[in-house]
């Protein structure tokens, strides 16, 4: 699902016009980005948490030459899915696994 499809599905589910849904989505993503950029955390109970995580400097390998290269430390955005989200994703897999076991 891309952004356009998400806006259309949300507009249909909420009964709101697509333009309003798109404005809300843009505001939501802008606020999440701004907060995570400040190394803050955005927690949506049941959905998940957006946060910034520190990645340590490390040594990697150039795939073309095989020579070691230094990879600098960085702060990266991360998302951790909430329990309700994980459960929703795993339910279909559990049902299929149970059917195969019978």
Short mmCIF file of the C-alpha atoms (twelve columns), coordinates in Angstrom:
data_MODEL
# 
_entry.id   MODEL 
# 
loop_
_atom_site.group_PDB 
_atom_site.id 
_atom_site.type_symbol 
_atom_site.label_atom_id 
_atom_site.label_alt_id 
_atom_site.label_comp_id 
_atom_site.label_asym_id 
_atom_site.label_seq_id 
_atom_site.Cartn_x 
_atom_site.Cartn_y 
_atom_site.Cartn_z 
_atom_site.pdbx_PDB_model_num 
ATOM 1   C CA . UNK A 1   0.000   0.000   0.000  1 
ATOM 2   C CA . UNK A 2   1.434   3.371   -0.955 1 
ATOM 3   C CA . UNK A 3   0.573   6.815   0.457  1 
ATOM 4   C CA . UNK A 4   -2.220  7.469   -2.042 1 
ATOM 5   C CA . UNK A 5   -3.866  4.131   -1.257 1 
ATOM 6   C CA . UNK A 6   -3.481  4.721   2.480  1 
ATOM 7   C CA . UNK A 7   -5.148  8.125   2.199  1 
ATOM 8   C CA . UNK A 8   -8.018  6.654   0.158  1 
ATOM 9   C CA . UNK A 9   -8.562  3.743   2.571  1 
ATOM 10  C CA . UNK A 10  -8.426  6.020   5.622  1 
ATOM 11  C CA . UNK A 11  -10.821 8.512   4.035  1 
ATOM 12  C CA . UNK A 12  -13.276 5.728   3.263  1 
ATOM 13  C CA . UNK A 13  -12.999 4.214   6.768  1 
ATOM 14  C CA . UNK A 14  -13.364 7.568   8.538  1 
ATOM 15  C CA . UNK A 15  -15.831 9.280   6.225  1 
ATOM 16  C CA . UNK A 16  -13.476 12.270  5.965  1 
ATOM 17  C CA . UNK A 17  -12.526 13.894  2.643  1 
ATOM 18  C CA . UNK A 18  -9.252  12.686  1.111  1 
ATOM 19  C CA . UNK A 19  -7.754  16.193  1.305  1 
ATOM 20  C CA . UNK A 20  -8.307  16.323  5.079  1 
ATOM 21  C CA . UNK A 21  -6.858  12.849  5.574  1 
ATOM 22  C CA . UNK A 22  -3.816  13.764  3.478  1 
ATOM 23  C CA . UNK A 23  -3.259  16.945  5.545  1 
ATOM 24  C CA . UNK A 24  -3.499  14.961  8.789  1 
ATOM 25  C CA . UNK A 25  -1.089  12.310  7.466  1 
ATOM 26  C CA . UNK A 26  1.429   14.983  6.405  1 
ATOM 27  C CA . UNK A 27  1.176   16.687  9.810  1 
ATOM 28  C CA . UNK A 28  1.556   13.359  11.625 1 
ATOM 29  C CA . UNK A 29  4.649   12.320  9.694  1 
ATOM 30  C CA . UNK A 30  6.204   15.794  10.016 1 
ATOM 31  C CA . UNK A 31  5.697   15.763  13.788 1 
ATOM 32  C CA . UNK A 32  7.108   12.242  14.147 1 
ATOM 33  C CA . UNK A 33  10.161  13.186  12.076 1 
ATOM 34  C CA . UNK A 34  10.715  16.408  14.057 1 
ATOM 35  C CA . UNK A 35  10.471  14.635  17.418 1 
ATOM 36  C CA . UNK A 36  12.755  11.742  16.440 1 
ATOM 37  C CA . UNK A 37  15.255  14.219  14.938 1 
ATOM 38  C CA . UNK A 38  15.435  15.845  18.394 1 
ATOM 39  C CA . UNK A 39  16.246  12.346  19.724 1 
ATOM 40  C CA . UNK A 40  12.791  12.166  21.259 1 
ATOM 41  C CA . UNK A 41  10.300  9.337   21.216 1 
ATOM 42  C CA . UNK A 42  6.781   9.099   19.771 1 
ATOM 43  C CA . UNK A 43  4.751   6.316   21.365 1 
ATOM 44  C CA . UNK A 44  1.390   5.260   19.947 1 
ATOM 45  C CA . UNK A 45  -0.022  2.661   22.347 1 
ATOM 46  C CA . UNK A 46  -1.008  -0.477  20.485 1 
ATOM 47  C CA . UNK A 47  0.767   0.614   17.297 1 
ATOM 48  C CA . UNK A 48  4.400   1.179   18.204 1 
ATOM 49  C CA . UNK A 49  7.205   3.544   19.107 1 
ATOM 50  C CA . UNK A 50  9.338   5.718   16.837 1 
ATOM 51  C CA . UNK A 51  12.711  6.729   18.288 1 
ATOM 52  C CA . UNK A 52  16.310  7.593   17.481 1 
ATOM 53  C CA . UNK A 53  18.967  4.984   18.229 1 
ATOM 54  C CA . UNK A 54  22.722  5.396   18.350 1 
ATOM 55  C CA . UNK A 55  24.707  3.101   16.093 1 
ATOM 56  C CA . UNK A 56  28.334  2.647   17.106 1 
ATOM 57  C CA . UNK A 57  31.262  3.055   14.735 1 
ATOM 58  C CA . UNK A 58  32.348  -0.228  13.220 1 
ATOM 59  C CA . UNK A 59  34.548  -1.815  10.609 1 
ATOM 60  C CA . UNK A 60  32.866  -3.088  7.471  1 
ATOM 61  C CA . UNK A 61  34.067  -4.684  4.263  1 
ATOM 62  C CA . UNK A 62  34.027  -3.198  0.772  1 
ATOM 63  C CA . UNK A 63  32.128  -5.842  -1.231 1 
ATOM 64  C CA . UNK A 64  34.021  -5.053  -4.452 1 
ATOM 65  C CA . UNK A 65  37.567  -5.168  -3.085 1 
ATOM 66  C CA . UNK A 66  37.172  -7.047  0.185  1 
ATOM 67  C CA . UNK A 67  39.186  -4.368  1.981  1 
ATOM 68  C CA . UNK A 68  38.067  -3.241  5.442  1 
ATOM 69  C CA . UNK A 69  36.464  0.188   5.692  1 
ATOM 70  C CA . UNK A 70  35.560  2.337   8.657  1 
ATOM 71  C CA . UNK A 71  31.861  3.062   9.117  1 
ATOM 72  C CA . UNK A 72  31.236  6.149   11.257 1 
ATOM 73  C CA . UNK A 73  28.923  6.228   14.237 1 
ATOM 74  C CA . UNK A 74  25.420  7.440   13.402 1 
ATOM 75  C CA . UNK A 75  22.024  8.106   14.879 1 
ATOM 76  C CA . UNK A 76  19.316  6.216   13.002 1 
ATOM 77  C CA . UNK A 77  15.513  6.260   13.176 1 
ATOM 78  C CA . UNK A 78  13.921  3.088   14.533 1 
ATOM 79  C CA . UNK A 79  10.436  1.691   14.949 1 
ATOM 80  C CA . UNK A 80  9.392   -0.919  17.490 1 
ATOM 81  C CA . UNK A 81  5.969   -2.443  16.903 1 
ATOM 82  C CA . UNK A 82  3.537   -2.481  19.812 1 
ATOM 83  C CA . UNK A 83  1.944   -5.635  21.231 1 
ATOM 84  C CA . UNK A 84  -1.407  -5.178  19.466 1 
ATOM 85  C CA . UNK A 85  0.396   -4.641  16.140 1 
ATOM 86  C CA . UNK A 86  2.561   -7.742  16.638 1 
ATOM 87  C CA . UNK A 87  -0.446  -9.818  17.642 1 
ATOM 88  C CA . UNK A 88  -2.416  -8.697  14.570 1 
ATOM 89  C CA . UNK A 89  0.469   -9.638  12.294 1 
ATOM 90  C CA . UNK A 90  1.091   -13.013 13.955 1 
ATOM 91  C CA . UNK A 91  -2.519  -14.237 14.274 1 
ATOM 92  C CA . UNK A 92  -2.882  -15.426 10.652 1 
ATOM 93  C CA . UNK A 93  0.433   -17.297 10.833 1 
ATOM 94  C CA . UNK A 94  -0.608  -19.090 14.039 1 
ATOM 95  C CA . UNK A 95  -3.946  -20.179 12.508 1 
ATOM 96  C CA . UNK A 96  -2.216  -21.580 9.410  1 
ATOM 97  C CA . UNK A 97  0.381   -23.371 11.523 1 
ATOM 98  C CA . UNK A 98  -2.367  -24.908 13.674 1 
ATOM 99  C CA . UNK A 99  -4.220  -26.142 10.567 1 
ATOM 100 C CA . UNK A 100 -1.049  -27.755 9.189  1 
ATOM 101 C CA . UNK A 101 -0.406  -29.512 12.519 1 
ATOM 102 C CA . UNK A 102 -3.824  -31.262 12.370 1 
# 
